[in-house]
Amino acid sequence: MRKLALVRRPGPRLADGIVTHIDRSPVDLDLAQRQWDGYVEALHAEGWETVEVDPADDCPDAVFVEDTVVVYADLAVIARPGADERKPETPATEDALRRLGYRVAHVEAPDTLDGGDVLKHDGTVWVGLGGRTTPGAVDQLRALLAPLGARVVGVPLAKVLHLKSAVTALPDGTVVGWDPVVDDASVWESYLAVPEEPGAHVVVLDPGTVLMSTSAPRSRALFEARGLRVVAVDMSEYEKLEGCVTCLSVRLRGAAVLEAQ
């Protein structure tokens, strides 16, 4: 099956990105570019093709392309970011997905939704509530995805910027999270606490492989003990901006990537 991922290069204003729950730290732009290159190279090495969304250099957070869309099967739901300065990021993502043949819908005003608030696994879509995403946007997403068989569940969120800043899912559906920023772990039937905050952020590359940050070595050991192969990349400059490995791409698996185009 063809595996595609949308990515977007970091822009010259990256260091001005929004920080909400952490103190601002200086960002090394040259290192950030090298880390982005390493992230893309890691995807390529694992058999993923990447499609670059056109730059949005006036938007400091544009590299976090995951926030601009929710893709489910052959439908791309274009987000309406909760931060006004991020709203100009979405048109280029929509253009890229239209070129790939996806059907397109939009989260409509006045509601807002960030893609980083959306965690999907095996027909269930969890959506973080309390930060950038409104209850009305969850209702809109539920109506859009119901015809595709998805069950959409709102999850209270208070301690992090996005739901996927607190939890992600392993290939078998086990949700991993760092307890100090998880509001209610009982939401998930299978939950595994990890020993470092960046360990809560994984990208599933295939049924036996996950991508994660090098800054969570104990979590890596935990995953490897469960039989997973781990691909680790340096994310230090993006972690200074509340970013992580999930934020830097939109993985496209649905409908066999539209039957391999």
C-alpha positions as CSV (number, residue, x, y, z in Angstrom):
1,M,0.0,0.0,0.0
2,R,1.3,3.4,-0.9
3,K,2.2,5.6,2.1
4,L,2.2,9.4,1.7
5,A,2.8,12.1,4.2
6,L,2.2,15.8,3.9
7,V,5.0,18.0,5.3
8,R,5.9,21.7,5.3
9,R,9.3,23.3,5.6
10,P,10.0,25.5,8.7
11,G,9.9,29.1,7.8
12,P,12.1,32.1,8.8
13,R,9.8,33.1,11.7
14,L,9.8,29.7,13.4
15,A,11.3,31.1,16.6
16,D,8.2,33.3,17.0
17,G,5.9,30.3,17.2
18,I,3.2,30.3,19.8
19,V,4.0,28.8,23.3
20,T,1.1,28.3,25.8
21,H,2.0,25.9,28.5
22,I,5.8,26.3,28.7
23,D,8.3,29.1,28.9
24,R,9.8,30.5,25.7
25,S,13.3,29.3,24.9
26,P,15.6,30.4,22.0
27,V,15.2,28.4,18.9
28,D,18.2,27.6,16.7
29,L,16.8,27.9,13.1
30,D,19.7,26.2,11.4
31,L,19.4,23.2,13.8
32,A,15.6,23.2,13.3
33,Q,16.1,22.9,9.6
34,R,18.5,20.0,10.0
35,Q,16.1,18.3,12.3
36,W,13.2,18.7,9.8
37,D,15.5,17.3,7.1
38,G,16.3,14.3,9.4
39,Y,12.6,13.8,10.1
40,V,11.8,13.7,6.4
41,E,14.7,11.4,5.7
42,A,13.5,9.0,8.4
43,L,10.0,8.9,6.7
44,H,11.7,8.2,3.3
45,A,13.9,5.4,4.8
46,E,10.7,3.7,6.1
47,G,9.0,3.7,2.7
48,W,7.0,6.9,3.1
49,E,6.7,9.4,0.2
50,T,6.4,13.0,1.2
51,V,4.4,15.8,-0.4
52,E,5.4,19.3,0.5
53,V,2.7,21.8,1.2
54,D,3.5,25.2,-0.1
55,P,5.4,27.4,2.4
56,A,3.6,30.0,4.6
57,D,6.6,31.9,5.7
58,D,4.6,34.7,7.4
59,C,3.1,32.0,9.7
60,P,5.7,31.0,12.4
61,D,3.8,27.7,13.3
62,A,3.2,26.6,9.7
63,V,5.7,23.7,9.9
64,F,3.2,22.1,12.3
65,V,1.1,21.0,9.3
66,E,-0.9,18.4,11.3
67,D,-2.9,21.2,12.8
68,T,-4.4,22.3,9.4
69,V,-6.5,19.2,8.6
70,V,-8.1,15.9,9.7
71,V,-8.0,13.2,7.1
72,Y,-10.2,10.2,7.4
73,A,-10.5,7.7,4.5
74,D,-11.0,9.8,1.3
75,L,-12.2,12.9,3.2
76,A,-10.0,15.9,4.2
77,V,-11.7,18.1,6.8
78,I,-9.9,21.4,6.7
79,A,-9.4,22.8,10.2
80,R,-10.2,26.2,11.4
81,P,-7.3,26.9,13.8
82,G,-8.1,28.3,17.3
83,A,-5.3,30.9,17.0
84,D,-6.3,33.6,14.5
85,E,-2.6,34.0,13.4
86,R,-2.7,30.3,12.2
87,K,-5.8,30.5,10.0
88,P,-3.8,31.5,6.9
89,E,-2.0,28.2,7.1
90,T,-4.9,26.1,5.8
91,P,-5.5,27.0,2.1
92,A,-2.2,25.5,0.9
93,T,-3.0,22.3,2.8
94,E,-6.4,22.2,1.1
95,D,-4.8,22.7,-2.3
96,A,-2.3,19.9,-1.8
97,L,-5.1,17.4,-0.8
98,R,-7.3,18.4,-3.6
99,R,-4.4,17.7,-6.0
100,L,-4.2,14.3,-4.5
101,G,-7.8,13.7,-5.1
102,Y,-9.3,14.0,-1.7
103,R,-12.9,15.1,-1.0
104,V,-12.8,18.3,1.0
105,A,-15.0,19.6,3.8
106,H,-14.4,22.5,6.2
107,V,-14.9,23.2,9.9
108,E,-17.2,26.3,9.8
109,A,-17.1,29.5,11.8
110,P,-17.6,30.3,14.6
111,D,-16.2,27.0,15.7
112,T,-12.5,26.2,15.7
113,L,-10.5,22.9,15.5
114,D,-6.8,22.2,15.4
115,G,-5.7,18.9,13.9
116,G,-3.4,18.2,16.7
117,D,-6.4,17.7,18.9
118,V,-7.5,14.7,16.9
119,L,-6.3,11.1,17.7
120,K,-7.6,8.3,15.4
121,H,-7.5,4.5,15.8
122,D,-9.6,1.7,14.4
123,G,-12.7,3.7,13.8
124,T,-12.6,5.9,16.9
125,V,-11.7,9.5,16.7
126,W,-10.9,11.2,20.0
127,V,-10.9,15.0,20.0
128,G,-9.4,17.2,22.7
129,L,-11.7,19.9,24.2
130,G,-10.6,22.9,26.3
131,G,-7.8,24.4,24.3
132,R,-8.0,25.2,20.6
133,T,-11.0,23.1,19.7
134,T,-14.6,24.0,20.5
135,P,-17.5,21.6,21.3
136,G,-19.3,22.8,18.2
137,A,-16.3,21.7,16.0
138,V,-16.5,18.2,17.6
139,D,-20.2,18.1,16.6
140,Q,-19.3,19.2,13.0
141,L,-16.6,16.5,12.8
142,R,-18.9,13.9,14.1
143,A,-21.5,14.7,11.4
144,L,-18.8,14.7,8.7
145,L,-17.2,11.4,9.7
146,A,-20.3,9.4,10.7
147,P,-21.1,8.4,7.1
148,L,-17.6,6.9,7.0
149,G,-18.2,4.8,10.0
150,A,-16.2,6.8,12.5
151,R,-17.2,7.3,16.2
152,V,-16.1,10.7,17.4
153,V,-15.5,11.2,21.2
154,G,-14.8,14.5,22.9
155,V,-12.0,14.4,25.5
156,P,-11.6,17.1,28.2
157,L,-8.2,18.8,28.0
158,A,-6.7,21.3,30.4
159,K,-3.0,20.7,30.9
160,V,-1.5,20.8,27.3
161,L,-2.0,22.6,24.1
162,H,-3.4,19.7,22.1
163,L,-4.7,16.2,22.8
164,K,-1.8,14.7,20.9
165,S,0.6,16.7,23.1
166,A,-0.6,14.4,25.9
167,V,-1.4,11.1,24.3
168,T,-0.9,9.1,21.1
169,A,-1.5,5.5,20.1
170,L,0.8,2.5,19.5
171,P,0.1,0.2,16.5
172,D,-2.0,-2.2,18.6
173,G,-4.2,0.7,19.9
174,T,-2.7,1.1,23.3
175,V,-2.8,4.8,24.1
176,V,0.4,6.1,25.6
177,G,0.6,9.2,27.8
178,W,2.6,11.1,30.3
179,D,0.4,11.1,33.4
180,P,1.1,14.7,34.6
181,V,-0.6,16.1,31.5
182,V,-3.3,13.5,31.0
183,D,-6.6,14.7,32.4
184,D,-8.5,11.3,32.5
185,A,-6.7,8.1,31.4
186,S,-10.0,6.1,31.9
187,V,-11.2,7.5,28.5
188,W,-9.1,4.7,26.9
189,E,-9.6,0.9,27.5
190,S,-5.9,0.3,27.0
191,Y,-3.6,3.0,28.4
192,L,0.2,2.9,29.1
193,A,1.9,5.6,31.2
194,V,5.4,6.6,29.9
195,P,8.3,7.9,31.9
196,E,9.0,11.0,29.9
197,E,6.7,13.6,28.3
198,P,8.2,13.2,24.7
199,G,7.6,9.5,25.1
200,A,3.9,10.2,24.8
201,H,4.4,11.2,21.1
202,V,4.7,8.5,18.6
203,V,4.0,8.2,14.8
204,V,3.0,4.8,13.7
205,L,5.0,4.0,10.6
206,D,3.8,0.4,10.1
207,P,2.3,-2.3,12.3
208,G,5.6,-3.0,14.0
209,T,7.4,0.4,13.9
210,V,7.0,3.8,15.5
211,L,8.8,7.1,15.1
212,M,9.6,9.1,18.2
213,S,11.9,11.7,19.7
214,T,15.5,10.9,20.9
215,S,14.7,12.8,24.1
216,A,12.7,9.9,25.5
217,P,15.2,7.0,25.9
218,R,13.3,5.3,28.7
219,S,10.1,5.4,26.8
220,R,11.9,4.0,23.8
221,A,13.1,1.1,25.9
222,L,9.6,0.5,27.1
223,F,8.3,0.3,23.5
224,E,11.1,-2.0,22.4
225,A,10.4,-4.3,25.3
226,R,6.9,-4.6,23.9
227,G,8.4,-5.8,20.6
228,L,8.2,-2.6,18.6
229,R,11.0,-1.3,16.4
230,V,11.7,2.4,17.2
231,V,13.0,5.0,14.8
232,A,14.2,8.0,16.8
233,V,14.8,11.5,15.6
234,D,16.0,14.7,17.3
235,M,13.1,17.1,17.9
236,S,14.7,19.5,20.4
237,E,14.0,22.8,18.6
238,Y,10.3,21.8,18.0
239,E,9.8,20.7,21.5
240,K,10.7,24.2,22.6
241,L,7.6,25.3,20.7
242,E,5.3,22.6,22.2
243,G,5.8,20.6,19.0
244,C,6.5,16.9,18.5
245,V,6.9,14.2,15.9
246,T,3.2,14.0,15.2
247,C,2.9,17.7,14.4
248,L,5.3,17.8,11.5
249,S,3.3,15.6,9.1
250,V,-0.1,14.4,8.0
251,R,0.1,10.7,7.3
252,L,-2.2,9.6,4.5
253,R,-3.3,6.0,4.6
254,G,-7.0,6.2,3.9
255,A,-8.6,4.4,0.9
256,A,-5.2,3.0,0.1
257,V,-4.2,6.6,-0.6
258,L,-7.0,6.9,-3.1
259,E,-6.1,3.6,-4.7
260,A,-2.5,4.7,-5.2
261,Q,-3.7,7.7,-7.3
